[in-house]
Amino acid sequence: MAQHGELISTVPLVSATSIEETSWFGRLWDGIVLWFHTKWSAIF
């Protein structure tokens, strides 16, 4: 965690549940969705 550019504390990140890695198609689809999301958020 940082405040005004100064490190206050560090906290380990742990997932509550395990998440399976997706296939190449899932990664491609997520990339396309992320690309559209960034383009639309820049417009609005």
Backbone hydrogen bonds in HBPLUS format (Angstrom, degrees):
<---DONOR---> <-ACCEPTOR-->    atom                        ^
c    i                          cat <-CA-CA->   ^        H-A-AA   ^      H-
h    n   atom  resd res      DA  || num        DHA   H-A  angle D-A-AA Bond
n    s   type  num  typ     dist DA aas  dist angle  dist       angle   num
A0008-ILE N   A0001-MET O   2.78 MM   7  5.53 169.7  1.79 150.7 153.9     1
A0003-GLN N   A0006-GLU O   2.94 MM   3  5.32 159.2  1.98 145.8 148.9     2
A0006-GLU N   A0003-GLN O   3.00 MM   3  5.32 164.9  2.02 114.3 118.6     3
A0027-ARG N   A0023-SER O   3.05 MM   4  6.39 156.5  2.10 151.6 157.8     4
A0028-LEU N   A0024-TRP O   2.94 MM   4  6.11 153.4  2.01 142.6 150.2     5
A0029-TRP N   A0025-PHE O   2.85 MM   4  6.06 165.0  1.87 152.4 156.2     6
A0030-ASP N   A0026-GLY O   2.93 MM   4  6.07 161.9  1.96 146.1 151.2     7
A0031-GLY N   A0027-ARG O   2.97 MM   4  6.12 149.3  2.07 140.9 149.3     8
A0032-ILE N   A0028-LEU O   2.99 MM   4  6.32 153.1  2.06 150.5 157.6     9
A0033-VAL N   A0029-TRP O   2.94 MM   4  6.20 167.1  1.96 156.8 159.9    10
A0034-LEU N   A0030-ASP O   2.90 MM   4  6.03 159.5  1.94 145.4 151.4    11
A0035-TRP N   A0031-GLY O   2.93 MM   4  6.07 153.5  2.00 143.2 150.5    12
A0036-PHE N   A0032-ILE O   2.99 MM   4  6.30 165.0  2.01 155.7 158.4    13
A0037-HIS N   A0033-VAL O   2.90 MM   4  6.08 156.5  1.95 147.3 154.8    14
A0038-THR N   A0034-LEU O   2.96 MM   4  6.18 159.2  2.00 150.8 155.1    15
A0039-LYS N   A0035-TRP O   3.03 MM   4  6.30 153.1  2.10 146.5 154.3    16
A0040-TRP N   A0036-PHE O   2.88 MM   4  6.06 165.6  1.90 156.5 159.8    17
A0041-SER N   A0037-HIS O   2.91 MM   4  6.02 156.8  1.96 148.0 154.7    18
A0042-ALA N   A0038-THR O   3.18 MM   4  6.19 139.3  2.35 134.1 143.2    19
A0043-ILE N   A0039-LYS O   3.29 MM   4  6.54 138.0  2.48 137.5 147.9    20
A0043-ILE N   A0040-TRP O   3.18 MM   3  5.12 128.5  2.46  93.6 106.8    21
A0044-PHE N   A0040-TRP O   3.04 MM   4  6.28 162.6  2.07 154.6 158.2    22
